[in-house]
Amino acid sequence: MKPRAINTLANLAVLTLAAGCEVGPSFRPPSPQLPSSWEGATQAAAAASGGGDLGASGAPVDDRWWKVFQDPTLEQLEQCVAMQNLDVQSATVRLRESRLQARIIGGGLWPTLNANASYEREKASQQGLLSLFSSGTPGSEASGTFGSGAGGAPGSISSTLSAPLNLWQYGFDASWELDLWGGARRALEAANASAQASQEDLRTALLQELAEVARDYMTLRGVQAQRSIVEATLAADRDTASITGQRAAAGVAPHQDLVSAEAEVESVSSQLPTLGQQEAQLLNALSLLLGAPPDALRGELATPRQSAPALPTVPLGVPSELARRRPDIRSAEAKLQAATAQVGVAAAELYPSITLTGSFGLQALQFGNLGSWSARQYALGPSLTLPLFEGGRLRGTVQLRKVEQQEAAINYQKTVLQAWHDVADALIAYDAEQVRLQRLIQAAHDSDEVLRIALERYRSGVDPYLNVLTAQRTLLQYQLEATQSRTTVESNLVQLYKALGGGWTSAMPEVPTAKR
């Protein structure tokens, strides 16, 4: 290749890159409009619960929020979610796909270089192009000559060209489309932003599954606690039925009391199958969340926990942390950046494009001559493409990308607003259920005292058995409702931590980076 041509190509490339620019809007991270404190949400929670104490603080949100329940079994389950949950694994694969896609698009910024080599054995047809230069009629045998060949031998050129020959060649060819208007850079920016959105979607999936495991676990423990209450009540009712039977046999109580006592025993006992069904289904749900077959966790979860821990003080942090902690907000921001970059990609299509192409190789009829410098051949030159008429397709694409950017911006605003509402609603639900739980606990305590007095008066012959029966049913109802309320409080606390965006930072699975 001549030095002059090389200098021309180099100067053109430098000039082009120096003059290169990026068309389309540049992305600026939006500012989420969040309140400076949770005062409005906490006031709404207090009003909804009748002035209850929320038990919240402005301390930073703990990444491992499940530790506040002081349950080692729950902690072990949560540690397995990142690696065993199938939805998280699928999101991890999608993240790897998006990173590889960004790598593929990033390759468009660089020149392409290919090596090639070939060997051909060729023979020209005497009935083809050679016949045009023959003195004979085209299509007939070339009986004439092409003029005097070397040494004046007639027909020497014809015979040479029509004879079989070998063609050896190898070399390199390169191509580089100059990114004059930043279209390739915008495309890479969009791809990287999409990869970032996929990473935030992975975090969202992880946060959802962590919360789902915690909720199912709390519900399971609540069902087991209800079963324990029913079994204890059943044992007490059987004792009462035994005493009633003795009194009926002694003639100091009507037979109707014995029948009522036995009916109450059967009524309480009938609740056990339903609770057993719920327990089995929750065990299966937890097994599915951890990628295990049905009933795989029965061995470690069949035993009810001894006691429920005290409800903790909830660290709320500050609202401005939501934009950094909530992965759905971060995903919406990344998608907005990708949509903004796509506007530049579409706008770059309106402008001319220049592609630098070149090739260099060696060609010879004899293999041994390929090493000769005289066997070289090369081609070099830029090509210019200028869109003149596309029927409105290119400008329509630009307008479409702008509308998609507007949609992404609205979606970002909605996501931020939804996050704010999620926290406020979770605070209201958590505070209101705590107040309800305390009142149910007090009602159950009072009902227990009523039952104790009713049993004493019945044994003394003062009150009828109906009072005992009513007190038994009332106590069981309040005990079950209090247990269900406790489960709801814990589930609402899980929902609050999910709304605050906690739990994905420390539990984030490792995703291999695409190798170049």
C-alpha positions as CSV (number, residue, x, y, z in Angstrom):
1,M,0.0,0.0,0.0
2,K,1.4,3.4,-0.9
3,P,2.4,5.7,1.9
4,R,0.4,8.5,0.3
5,A,-2.8,6.5,0.4
6,I,-2.1,5.5,4.0
7,N,-1.6,9.1,5.1
8,T,-4.8,10.1,3.3
9,L,-6.7,7.4,5.2
10,A,-5.2,8.3,8.5
11,N,-5.9,12.0,8.1
12,L,-9.5,11.3,7.1
13,A,-10.0,9.1,10.1
14,V,-8.5,11.7,12.5
15,L,-10.6,14.5,11.0
16,T,-13.7,12.4,11.2
17,L,-13.3,11.4,14.8
18,A,-12.4,15.0,15.8
19,A,-15.5,16.3,14.2
20,G,-17.7,13.5,15.5
21,C,-20.6,14.4,17.7
22,E,-23.6,12.7,19.4
23,V,-27.0,13.7,18.1
24,G,-30.1,13.4,20.2
25,P,-30.7,14.4,23.8
26,S,-28.2,13.5,26.5
27,F,-29.6,11.7,29.6
28,R,-29.8,13.6,32.9
29,P,-30.9,11.5,35.9
30,P,-34.4,12.7,37.0
31,S,-34.9,14.0,40.5
32,P,-37.5,11.9,42.4
33,Q,-40.1,14.1,44.1
34,L,-40.2,12.5,47.5
35,P,-41.1,14.1,50.9
36,S,-38.4,15.1,53.3
37,S,-39.8,12.9,56.1
38,W,-42.5,10.2,56.7
39,E,-44.5,12.6,58.9
40,G,-47.6,12.5,56.7
41,A,-47.5,8.7,56.4
42,T,-47.0,8.2,60.2
43,Q,-49.8,10.6,61.0
44,A,-52.1,8.8,58.6
45,A,-51.2,5.5,60.3
46,A,-51.8,6.9,63.7
47,A,-55.2,8.2,62.6
48,A,-56.2,4.9,61.0
49,S,-55.3,3.0,64.2
50,G,-56.9,5.4,66.6
51,G,-53.7,7.0,67.8
52,G,-51.6,3.9,68.2
53,D,-47.8,3.9,68.6
54,L,-46.2,2.9,65.3
55,G,-42.9,2.0,66.8
56,A,-40.8,3.4,64.0
57,S,-37.5,5.3,63.9
58,G,-35.5,7.2,61.3
59,A,-32.6,4.8,61.6
60,P,-31.2,3.3,58.3
61,V,-33.0,0.3,56.9
62,D,-31.2,-2.9,57.6
63,D,-30.4,-5.0,54.5
64,R,-31.0,-8.3,56.5
65,W,-34.3,-7.1,57.8
66,W,-35.5,-10.7,58.5
67,K,-33.1,-10.8,61.5
68,V,-35.5,-8.6,63.4
69,F,-37.8,-11.6,63.9
70,Q,-35.0,-13.4,65.8
71,D,-35.8,-16.7,64.2
72,P,-32.8,-18.8,63.1
73,T,-34.9,-21.0,60.9
74,L,-36.2,-18.0,58.9
75,E,-32.7,-16.7,58.5
76,Q,-31.5,-20.1,57.1
77,L,-34.4,-20.1,54.6
78,E,-33.6,-16.5,53.5
79,Q,-30.0,-17.3,52.9
80,C,-31.0,-20.0,50.4
81,V,-33.3,-17.8,48.3
82,A,-30.6,-16.1,46.1
83,M,-29.1,-19.4,44.9
84,Q,-32.1,-21.8,44.9
85,N,-35.2,-19.7,43.9
86,L,-35.9,-20.4,40.2
87,D,-37.4,-17.0,39.4
88,V,-34.2,-15.4,40.8
89,Q,-32.1,-17.8,38.6
90,S,-34.1,-16.9,35.6
91,A,-33.6,-13.1,36.3
92,T,-29.9,-13.9,36.7
93,V,-29.8,-15.5,33.3
94,R,-31.6,-12.5,31.7
95,L,-29.0,-10.2,33.2
96,R,-26.2,-12.2,31.6
97,E,-28.1,-12.1,28.3
98,S,-28.4,-8.3,28.5
99,R,-24.7,-7.9,29.4
100,L,-23.7,-10.0,26.4
101,Q,-26.1,-8.0,24.2
102,A,-24.3,-4.8,25.3
103,R,-21.0,-6.5,24.5
104,I,-22.2,-7.4,21.0
105,I,-23.5,-3.8,20.3
106,G,-20.2,-2.4,21.7
107,G,-18.3,-4.3,19.0
108,G,-19.9,-2.0,16.4
109,L,-17.6,0.9,17.5
110,W,-14.5,-1.0,16.3
111,P,-13.2,-1.9,12.9
112,T,-13.6,-5.4,11.6
113,L,-10.6,-7.3,10.3
114,N,-10.8,-10.6,8.4
115,A,-8.2,-12.9,7.0
116,N,-9.0,-14.9,3.9
117,A,-7.2,-17.5,1.7
118,S,-8.4,-19.4,-1.3
119,Y,-7.3,-21.7,-4.1
120,E,-9.2,-22.2,-7.4
121,R,-8.5,-24.2,-10.5
122,E,-10.2,-22.4,-13.4
123,K,-10.8,-23.0,-17.1
124,A,-12.5,-20.4,-19.3
125,S,-15.1,-21.5,-21.7
126,Q,-14.3,-21.0,-25.4
127,Q,-18.0,-20.6,-26.0
128,G,-18.2,-17.8,-23.4
129,L,-16.4,-14.4,-23.4
130,L,-13.4,-15.7,-25.2
131,S,-15.6,-16.3,-28.3
132,L,-16.2,-12.5,-28.6
133,F,-12.6,-12.0,-29.4
134,S,-12.4,-14.9,-31.8
135,S,-12.3,-14.4,-35.5
136,G,-15.0,-17.0,-35.8
137,T,-18.7,-16.7,-35.3
138,P,-19.7,-16.3,-31.6
139,G,-20.9,-19.7,-30.4
140,S,-18.7,-21.7,-32.8
141,E,-15.3,-23.2,-32.1
142,A,-12.6,-20.6,-31.9
143,S,-10.7,-21.6,-35.1
144,G,-9.2,-18.2,-35.6
145,T,-6.7,-16.3,-33.5
146,F,-6.7,-13.3,-31.2
147,G,-3.9,-11.7,-33.2
148,S,-0.2,-12.5,-32.9
149,G,0.8,-13.9,-29.6
150,A,4.2,-13.8,-28.1
151,G,6.8,-14.5,-30.8
152,G,4.1,-14.0,-33.4
153,A,2.6,-17.5,-32.8
154,P,-1.0,-17.3,-33.8
155,G,-3.6,-18.3,-31.2
156,S,-1.1,-18.3,-28.3
157,I,-3.3,-15.9,-26.2
158,S,-6.4,-17.9,-26.9
159,S,-4.8,-21.1,-26.0
160,T,-3.3,-19.6,-22.9
161,L,-6.6,-18.1,-21.6
162,S,-8.6,-21.2,-22.4
163,A,-6.1,-23.5,-20.7
164,P,-6.9,-24.6,-17.1
165,L,-5.0,-22.5,-14.5
166,N,-4.5,-22.4,-10.8
167,L,-5.2,-19.2,-8.8
168,W,-3.7,-18.9,-5.3
169,Q,-4.4,-15.9,-3.1
170,Y,-4.6,-14.9,0.6
171,G,-4.8,-11.6,2.4
172,F,-6.8,-9.3,4.7
173,D,-9.8,-7.1,4.4
174,A,-11.0,-4.4,6.9
175,S,-14.1,-2.3,7.3
176,W,-14.9,0.5,9.7
177,E,-18.1,2.6,9.7
178,L,-17.1,5.9,11.4
179,D,-19.4,6.9,14.2
180,L,-19.8,10.5,12.9
181,W,-23.0,11.3,14.7
182,G,-22.7,9.1,17.8
183,G,-25.3,6.6,16.7
184,A,-23.2,3.6,17.7
185,R,-22.2,5.3,21.0
186,R,-25.9,6.0,21.7
187,A,-26.7,2.4,20.9
188,L,-24.0,1.2,23.3
189,E,-25.4,3.6,26.0
190,A,-28.9,2.2,25.5
191,A,-27.6,-1.4,25.7
192,N,-25.7,-0.6,28.9
193,A,-28.7,1.0,30.4
194,S,-30.9,-2.0,29.5
195,A,-28.3,-4.2,31.2
196,Q,-28.5,-2.0,34.2
197,A,-32.3,-2.3,34.1
198,S,-32.0,-6.1,34.0
199,Q,-29.7,-6.0,37.0
200,E,-32.4,-3.9,38.9
201,D,-35.0,-6.4,37.7
202,L,-33.0,-9.2,39.2
203,R,-32.8,-7.2,42.5
204,T,-36.6,-6.7,42.3
205,A,-37.2,-10.4,41.8
206,L,-34.8,-11.2,44.7
207,L,-36.6,-8.8,47.0
208,Q,-40.0,-10.2,46.1
209,E,-38.9,-13.7,46.7
210,L,-37.3,-12.9,50.0
211,A,-40.5,-11.2,51.1
212,E,-42.6,-14.1,49.8
213,V,-40.6,-16.7,51.8
214,A,-40.9,-14.6,54.9
215,R,-44.7,-14.2,54.5
216,D,-45.3,-17.9,53.8
217,Y,-43.1,-18.7,56.8
218,M,-45.0,-16.4,59.1
219,T,-48.3,-17.8,57.8
220,L,-47.0,-21.3,58.4
221,R,-46.0,-20.5,61.9
222,G,-49.4,-18.8,62.5
223,V,-51.3,-21.9,61.3
224,Q,-49.1,-24.1,63.5
225,A,-49.9,-21.9,66.4
226,Q,-53.6,-22.1,65.7
227,R,-53.3,-25.9,65.6
228,S,-51.6,-25.8,69.0
229,I,-54.4,-23.7,70.4
230,V,-57.1,-26.0,68.9
231,E,-55.3,-29.1,70.3
232,A,-55.0,-27.5,73.8
233,T,-58.7,-26.4,73.6
234,L,-59.7,-29.9,72.5
235,A,-57.8,-31.4,75.5
236,A,-59.6,-29.0,77.9
237,D,-63.0,-29.6,76.3
238,R,-62.5,-33.4,76.6
239,D,-61.7,-32.9,80.3
240,T,-64.8,-30.8,80.6
241,A,-66.9,-33.4,78.8
242,S,-65.5,-36.1,81.1
243,I,-66.5,-34.0,84.2
244,T,-69.9,-33.4,82.6
245,G,-70.3,-37.1,82.0
246,Q,-69.6,-37.9,85.6
247,R,-72.1,-35.3,86.7
248,A,-74.7,-36.6,84.4
249,A,-74.1,-40.2,85.6
250,A,-74.4,-39.0,89.2
251,G,-77.7,-37.3,88.3
252,V,-76.6,-33.8,89.2
253,A,-76.5,-32.6,85.6
254,P,-78.9,-33.3,82.7
255,H,-78.0,-35.6,79.9
256,Q,-78.3,-32.6,77.6
257,D,-75.1,-31.1,79.1
258,L,-73.2,-34.3,78.2
259,V,-74.4,-34.2,74.6
260,S,-73.5,-30.5,74.3
261,A,-70.0,-31.1,75.7
262,E,-69.4,-34.0,73.3
263,A,-70.7,-31.9,70.4
264,E,-68.3,-29.1,71.4
265,V,-65.5,-31.6,71.4
266,E,-66.4,-32.7,67.8
267,S,-66.8,-29.1,66.7
268,V,-63.3,-28.1,67.9
269,S,-61.8,-31.3,66.5
270,S,-63.3,-30.6,63.1
271,Q,-60.9,-27.6,62.7
272,L,-57.8,-29.8,62.8
273,P,-58.1,-31.2,59.2
274,T,-58.4,-27.8,57.7
275,L,-55.4,-26.5,59.6
276,G,-53.4,-29.6,58.6
277,Q,-54.3,-28.9,55.0
278,Q,-53.1,-25.3,55.2
279,E,-49.9,-26.4,56.9
280,A,-49.1,-28.9,54.2
281,Q,-49.8,-26.4,51.4
282,L,-47.6,-23.8,53.0
283,L,-44.8,-26.3,53.4
284,N,-45.2,-27.0,49.7
285,A,-45.2,-23.3,48.8
286,L,-42.0,-22.7,50.7
287,S,-40.4,-25.8,49.0
288,L,-41.3,-24.3,45.6
289,L,-39.8,-20.9,46.5
290,L,-36.6,-22.7,47.4
291,G,-36.6,-24.9,44.3
292,A,-37.3,-28.1,46.2
293,P,-39.8,-30.9,45.6
294,P,-43.1,-30.9,47.6
295,D,-42.9,-31.6,51.3
296,A,-39.1,-31.3,51.2
297,L,-39.0,-28.9,54.2
298,R,-41.3,-30.8,56.6
299,G,-38.4,-32.2,58.6
300,E,-37.1,-28.7,59.6
301,L,-40.4,-26.9,59.7
302,A,-42.9,-29.4,61.1
303,T,-42.1,-28.4,64.7
304,P,-43.9,-25.2,65.7
305,R,-41.8,-22.4,67.2
306,Q,-41.9,-22.1,70.9
307,S,-42.8,-18.4,71.1
308,A,-43.2,-15.4,68.9
309,P,-40.6,-12.6,69.4
310,A,-41.5,-9.2,70.4
311,L,-42.3,-6.8,67.6
312,P,-39.3,-4.6,66.8
313,T,-38.9,-0.9,66.3
314,V,-39.0,-0.4,62.6
315,P,-36.2,1.7,61.0
316,L,-37.7,3.8,58.2
317,G,-34.7,5.8,57.1
318,V,-35.6,8.9,55.1
319,P,-37.8,9.0,51.9
320,S,-35.0,10.2,49.7
321,E,-33.3,6.8,50.3
322,L,-36.1,5.1,48.4
323,A,-34.7,6.2,45.0
324,R,-31.4,4.4,45.9
325,R,-32.9,1.4,47.7
326,R,-35.9,0.5,45.6
327,P,-34.7,-1.6,42.6
328,D,-37.9,-0.9,40.7
329,I,-37.2,2.9,40.8
330,R,-33.6,2.2,39.7
331,S,-34.9,0.0,36.9
332,A,-37.3,2.7,35.7
333,E,-34.5,5.2,35.6
334,A,-32.3,2.9,33.6
335,K,-35.1,2.2,31.2
336,L,-35.6,6.0,30.8
337,Q,-31.9,6.3,30.0
338,A,-32.1,3.6,27.4
339,A,-35.2,5.2,25.8
340,T,-33.3,8.6,25.7
341,A,-30.3,7.0,24.0
342,Q,-32.5,5.4,21.4
343,V,-33.6,8.8,20.3
344,G,-30.0,9.6,19.4
345,V,-29.7,6.2,17.6
346,A,-32.7,7.1,15.4
347,A,-31.6,10.6,14.8
348,A,-28.1,9.5,13.6
349,E,-29.8,7.6,10.8
350,L,-30.9,10.9,9.2
351,Y,-27.3,11.9,8.5
352,P,-24.7,10.6,6.0
353,S,-22.5,7.6,7.0
354,I,-18.9,7.0,5.9
355,T,-17.4,3.5,5.9
356,L,-13.7,3.0,5.4
357,T,-12.8,-0.2,3.6
358,G,-9.5,-1.7,2.6
359,S,-8.0,-5.0,1.5
360,F,-4.5,-6.3,1.0
361,G,-3.5,-9.6,-0.3
362,L,-1.2,-11.7,-2.5
363,Q,-2.3,-13.4,-5.7
364,A,-0.4,-15.7,-8.0
365,L,-0.9,-18.5,-10.5
366,Q,1.9,-20.4,-8.9
367,F,1.9,-21.2,-5.3
368,G,5.7,-20.5,-5.1
369,N,5.1,-16.9,-6.3
370,L,2.9,-15.9,-3.4
371,G,5.9,-14.8,-1.4
372,S,6.9,-12.3,-4.1
373,W,6.2,-8.6,-3.4
374,S,5.1,-8.3,-7.0
375,A,2.2,-10.6,-6.2
376,R,0.6,-8.0,-3.9
377,Q,-2.8,-6.4,-4.6
378,Y,-4.7,-3.9,-2.5
379,A,-7.8,-1.7,-2.5
380,L,-8.5,1.3,-0.3
381,G,-11.2,3.9,-0.2
382,P,-14.1,5.4,1.8
383,S,-17.7,5.0,0.8
384,L,-20.4,7.6,1.5
385,T,-24.1,6.8,2.1
386,L,-26.6,9.6,2.2
387,P,-30.3,8.9,2.8
388,L,-32.3,10.9,0.2
389,F,-35.8,9.4,0.3
390,E,-37.1,6.9,2.8
391,G,-40.8,7.6,2.6
392,G,-40.8,9.2,6.1
393,R,-39.5,6.0,7.8
394,L,-36.5,7.6,9.4
395,R,-38.2,10.7,10.7
396,G,-41.1,8.6,11.9
397,T,-38.7,6.4,13.8
398,V,-37.2,9.5,15.5
399,Q,-40.7,10.7,16.5
400,L,-41.6,7.2,17.8
401,R,-38.4,7.1,19.9
402,K,-39.3,10.5,21.4
403,V,-42.8,9.2,22.3
404,E,-41.3,6.1,23.9
405,Q,-39.0,8.4,25.9
406,Q,-42.0,10.3,27.2
407,E,-43.7,7.1,28.1
408,A,-40.5,5.9,30.1
409,A,-40.5,9.3,31.9
410,I,-44.1,8.9,32.9
411,N,-43.4,5.4,34.0
412,Y,-40.5,6.6,36.2
413,Q,-42.8,9.2,37.8
414,K,-45.4,6.6,38.4
415,T,-42.9,4.2,39.9
416,V,-41.6,6.8,42.4
417,L,-45.2,7.8,43.4
418,Q,-46.2,4.1,43.8
419,A,-43.2,3.5,46.0
420,W,-44.2,6.4,48.2
421,H,-47.8,5.0,48.4
422,D,-46.5,1.5,49.1
423,V,-44.6,2.7,52.2
424,A,-47.5,4.8,53.4
425,D,-50.0,2.0,53.0
426,A,-47.7,-0.5,54.7
427,L,-47.2,1.9,57.6
428,I,-51.0,2.3,58.0
429,A,-51.6,-1.5,57.8
430,Y,-48.8,-2.3,60.2
431,D,-49.9,0.2,62.9
432,A,-53.6,-0.5,62.7
433,E,-53.1,-4.3,63.0
434,Q,-50.8,-3.8,66.0
435,V,-53.6,-2.0,67.8
436,R,-56.1,-4.7,66.8
437,L,-53.7,-7.4,68.1
438,Q,-53.4,-5.8,71.5
439,R,-57.1,-5.6,71.8
440,L,-57.6,-9.2,70.8
441,I,-55.0,-10.3,73.3
442,Q,-56.8,-8.4,76.0
443,A,-60.1,-9.9,74.9
444,A,-58.6,-13.4,75.0
445,H,-57.2,-12.8,78.5
446,D,-60.6,-11.6,79.7
447,S,-62.4,-14.5,78.0
448,D,-60.0,-16.9,79.8
449,E,-61.0,-15.4,83.1
450,V,-64.7,-15.7,82.2
451,L,-64.3,-19.4,81.3
452,R,-62.5,-20.1,84.6
453,I,-65.3,-18.5,86.6
454,A,-68.0,-20.2,84.5
455,L,-66.3,-23.7,85.1
456,E,-66.2,-23.0,88.9
457,R,-69.8,-21.9,89.0
458,Y,-70.8,-24.9,86.9
459,R,-69.0,-27.4,89.1
460,S,-70.7,-25.7,92.1
461,G,-74.1,-26.1,90.5
462,V,-74.7,-22.4,90.3
463,D,-74.7,-21.8,86.5
464,P,-75.9,-24.1,83.7
465,Y,-73.5,-25.7,81.3
466,L,-74.5,-23.3,78.6
467,N,-72.5,-20.6,80.2
468,V,-69.4,-22.8,80.1
469,L,-70.0,-23.7,76.5
470,T,-70.4,-20.0,75.5
471,A,-67.2,-19.1,77.4
472,Q,-65.3,-21.9,75.7
473,R,-66.3,-20.9,72.2
474,T,-65.6,-17.2,72.9
475,L,-62.2,-17.9,74.3
476,L,-61.2,-20.1,71.3
477,Q,-62.5,-17.5,68.9
478,Y,-60.4,-14.7,70.5
479,Q,-57.3,-16.9,70.7
480,L,-57.5,-17.9,67.1
481,E,-58.2,-14.3,66.0
482,A,-55.3,-13.0,68.1
483,T,-53.0,-15.6,66.5
484,Q,-54.2,-14.7,63.0
485,S,-53.7,-11.0,63.9
486,R,-50.2,-11.7,65.0
487,T,-49.4,-13.4,61.7
488,T,-50.9,-10.4,59.9
489,V,-48.8,-8.0,61.9
490,E,-45.6,-9.9,60.9
491,S,-46.7,-10.1,57.3
492,N,-47.4,-6.4,57.3
493,L,-43.9,-5.8,58.7
494,V,-42.5,-7.9,55.9
495,Q,-44.5,-5.8,53.4
496,L,-43.2,-2.6,55.0
497,Y,-39.6,-3.8,54.6
498,K,-40.3,-4.7,51.0
499,A,-41.8,-1.3,50.4
500,L,-38.7,0.3,51.9
501,G,-36.5,-1.6,49.4
502,G,-34.5,-3.6,51.9
503,G,-33.0,-7.0,51.5
504,W,-31.4,-7.2,48.1
505,T,-28.0,-5.6,48.8
506,S,-26.4,-8.3,51.0
507,A,-28.3,-11.2,49.3
508,M,-27.5,-10.3,45.7
509,P,-26.3,-13.4,43.8
510,E,-23.1,-13.1,41.9
511,V,-23.4,-12.8,38.1
512,P,-20.4,-13.7,36.0
513,T,-19.2,-10.8,33.9
514,A,-19.0,-11.4,30.1
515,K,-15.4,-12.1,29.0
516,R,-14.0,-10.3,26.1
